[in-house]
Amino acid sequence: MTLLSRYRTALIVLCGIVVLYALLGFVVAPYAVKTYAIPALAERLRHPVVLGDVRINPFTFAVTLTAFEVREPDQTPMLGFEELFVDFEGTSLVRSAYLFDEIRLTLPFGLVHMQADGTLNLLGLVPPASDSPADPAPPADVKAEKAPVPPVEIRLLSIRQGVIEYRDDSKRKPVTIDVVPIEITLRNFGTRRGGENAYAFSAEFGEGETLAWEGTVHLDPLESDGHVSLSNVKLNTFWPSLRDRFRFDILSGAVLVDARYHFDTSVAPVNLQVNEGKFVLSDFRLSAAGDRDPVISVPALAFEGIRMDLHKREAGVETIALSGTEIRAWLAEDGVVNLKPLFTPVASSPEVPVEPQRPAADPGQPWSVDVQAIEVSKAQVAFEDRSLKTPAQVALDDLHVTVKGLHVPLKGSWPVVAGFRLNQQGTVESNGTLQVDPLHAALTLKLAHIGLRPFQPYLDRSMQVEIRDGELELDGELVYRSQHDPEPMIRYTGRLGVNNLHVADGVSAQEFLGWTALGLNKVSLEVAPTKVKIGEIAWRDPAIRFVTAKDGTTNLSRVMKAPAGGAAQPPVSKPVEATAPKKATPPIPIDVNVVQLSKLSAMFIDESIEPVVTTGIQDLSGTIKGLSSKQIAKAEVALTGTVDEVAPLKIQGQINPLSEDTYTHLTFLFKGVDLTAVSPYAGKYVGYPITKGKLSLDLMYQVSKQQLVGENKVLLDQLTFGEKTNSPDATSLPVRLAVGLLKDRRGRIDIDMPVRGDLNEPDFRYGRVVLNALVNLITKVATSPFSALGGLAGGGGEDLQFIDFMAGSEVLESAEQRKIESIAKALQERPALRVDVAGAADPARDREALALQKIGAEVQRRFTQGGTKNLQAVPSSSREFELLSDLYAEKLGKQPMKREELPGGKFVERVLTADELRQQLSPAMTVEESELRQLGQGRARAIREHLIEQGGLPEDRVFLMDAELAPSEGKQVRVRLNLTGG
């Protein structure tokens, strides 16, 4: 009984201990946690803390906490969980490790709130620095020793249905991001050295947006192998929190990231290896901020086969593939491309002082990156130039680019293939090699059917033309070298052409230029230094339409627009010091083997004439061989065609227009050009239509050393005028006079018209060659009839047109009488000619001479009235002086005295001389205009009488004209003669 009693007592004590232990575990401990621990935690965090329930099993060492929340001051939940279950292994008390059978966290949640003032709510949970007890500083001579951490082992660690809510109220538009559900599972997790832990992690940001992570972890040292995957993550999920930092909006887009990795801290530096990586961006659309229309759309961008070795600083990508990209760009009126401001950083907050940077550590060896292939396919670019008055639109589609073997640092060359379709019509294809450092490109280029019309707005800036059709063709090889010495920087070999060109006048909308084909074949072009070689220029069916409008302007003169603001004022010249003359720049070496011209037609239409004049050249064909910039080179010209489809035209000779000293020696032969085609010109400008006549020209032009020598042989056969047209634009020249002087007995006018002068002075254009040949000939004779008349009379020239008289006199001098007799002789050989004599008087010279004559007459009159005692016919000098002095005092009302300054500054008065009296009296003597006209008419009558009486001309061929009062050139007064035709 004693033994039983003893065991019973021990059992009761043990049961009491168990009951007490159970009571402490099941009741007291949960009560203490809720009553004391939770308020203490709330006080420490300075936020309300709520715990729903605490369950502790002291026998299984399991703890369960439910409905735990840390709240904002306004009772908004901030952090918490639905349930935390911890199952501690009791044997850990006698082992050297902490062992947990399971740690399970269910429905954890967190609210990350960026408030409107920019502060983060979670920072409110951090105690102030003043609240943290300061750790006593260890003695200086005692080294801190880190206590070893007991190993921790967790058979199962799981987080289920975690939620993180991010809300940013500091943005202009509040941002909310939910990360849910978060699932994390770790099995056999431990911190023991050499231990291996398998884990898995997953989270969902939105519907179908997942982050998954699985693999193994080795602790102490930390090492991990695993697989990470980010699937279908919408960029819109995170973009709102970043939008304020950029000037663009991301309208849509999804990202996929997938890779295997190895992380190892046992080596220095830490190594990270990535293999089998993939990055895919899909359905990406970017727009200007606040706009819903995308400017960049990327249906698919994929980086396949990504690998990286952080320790070796190596990375690689098997393929970068970009497909279906669409770019919408434009050049704004301010000259800025719309994409540029989109990627300009938003202005940041005011800068704060920055401490001086410390010298950077050695970055080590540079990264090495290999990209096996970059493939761009089915891309589209729509570009609009809005800086033009009429925006220009250029569309590229089917843009494809392939680059292989790319290596960073950029060394060596890579094969490149690229191409696109331009404006749904033309194609551009290129392939070759590209090198960056130094830049070097060797490419084949092929452009086909590149339409010129879309580029019309660029011509509108400076030209008034309309490109209605035309295509650019190019096929060749292009080489570019940034470091090119001694090779040229650019070299192009191949062909170039512009086909089916049709250009219209922008004012009249009429086509004025076009051709079927213009091809430059076997081209070799080099730049820096520049050198051009062309095997053949083939120009087929060129057509030019030259039109003179009713207002006299031409369609070609309207091609170039006048510069805005008018012509620039020439700068004011400043004296400069004499400098040595600069060496002339040698001409660019140019060689063209042959220019093949086929069936050129040029139509000349003059709408300023009634009826409209139409003439032209047809079927001008031939060759120009051997064009070169070499000074000694001479190109052979051989062209033939027709004028108005009947008269033959031939151009031949030698030219060298590309050399420094232009050389030309050409002959132009026109035979039997019908002049009635240009009869409206004659009717309007000459005053008489052409009813009959043909023109033949033999023109030779030679230019050498900037000097022109031209020989124009003109033959007019049977030139006949009709009745006078009374055109207001007709010349006042005596045309019939000119024809009468030049026409021979057979009705032909044969004359040479030489041209001499500077290279820039001659005006030879076929569009006016017929008219110029005729009008120039008539003008030369009609404007200088006395030169022609002088030739018939044996000399005299233009001097025959004028007869000189002394001022105030009507008397013909002997030299002038001989001129009149020469004129009469020449007129007798041309009975159809008449002479008009227009008397003349000089208002200044003749008025002064007549005034002096009146002064003399008045002195003579007063002398004669002096009395019968005076027997002299002319007064003596002293008497004449007295009479002049009286006349001076009477007319001017003052004494004939003059004040003069003597040397030394004294002034004296003296009496005027007789010549001074006459000079000052002259303006006071009145000479009427009628007196001047009477003088002029007297001179005309003297000439007329001499022509009739001494020259033998009939009276009906000499006519007096009204006298002219005008200043006369030379020392004498000239009377002009005019010739008129019958």
Buried (B, 14 or more C-beta within 10 A) or exposed (E): EEEEEEEEEEEEEEEEEEEEEBEBBBEEBBEEBBEEBBEEBBEEBEBBBBBEEBEBEBEEBBBBBBEBBBBBEEEEBBBBBBBBBBBBBEEBEEEEBBBBBBBBBBBBBBBBBBEEEEEEBBEBBEEEEEEEEEEEEEEEEEEEEEEEEEBBBBBBBBBBBBBBBBBBBBBEEEBEBBBBBBBBBBEBBBBBEEBBBBBBBBBBBBEEBBBBBBBEBBBBEEBBBBBBBBBBBBBBBBBBBEBBEBBBBBBBBBBBBBBBBBBBBEEEEEBBBBBEBBBBBBBBBBBBEEEEEBBBBBBBBBBBBBBBBBEEBBBBBBBBBBBBBBBBBBBBEEEEEBBEEBEEEEEEEEEEEEEEEEEEEEEEEEBBBBBBBBBBBBBBBBBBBBBBEEEBBBBBBBBBBBBBBBBEEBEEBBEBBBBBBBBEBBBBBBBBBBBBEEEBBBBBBBBBBBBBBBBBBEBBEEBBBBBBBBBBBBBBEBBBBEEBEEEBBBBBBBBBBBBBBBBBBBBBEEBBBBBBBBBBBEBBBBBEEEBBBBBBBBBBEBBBBBBBBEEEEBBBEBBEEEEEEEEEEEEEEEEEEEEEEEEEEEEEBBBBBBBBBBBBBBBBBBBBBEEEBEBBBBEBBBBBBBBBBBEEBBBBBBBBBBBBEEBEBBBBBBBBEBBEEBBBBBBBBBBEBBBEBBBBBBBBBBBBBBBBBBBBBBBBBBBBEEEBBBBBBBBBBBBBBEEBBEBEEBBEBBBBBBBBBBBEEEEEBBBEBEBEEEBEEBEBEBBBBBBBBBBBBBBBBBEBBBBBBBEBBEEBBEBBBBBBBBBBBBEBBEEBBEBBBBBBBBBBEBEBBBBBBBBBBBBEBBBBBBBBBBBEEBBBEBBEEEEEEEEEEEBEEEBBBBBBBEBBEEBBEEEBEEEEEEEEEEEEEEEBEBEBBBBBBBEEBEBEEEBBBBBBBBBBBBBBBBBBEEBEBEEEBBBBBEBBBEEBEEEBBBBBBBBBBE
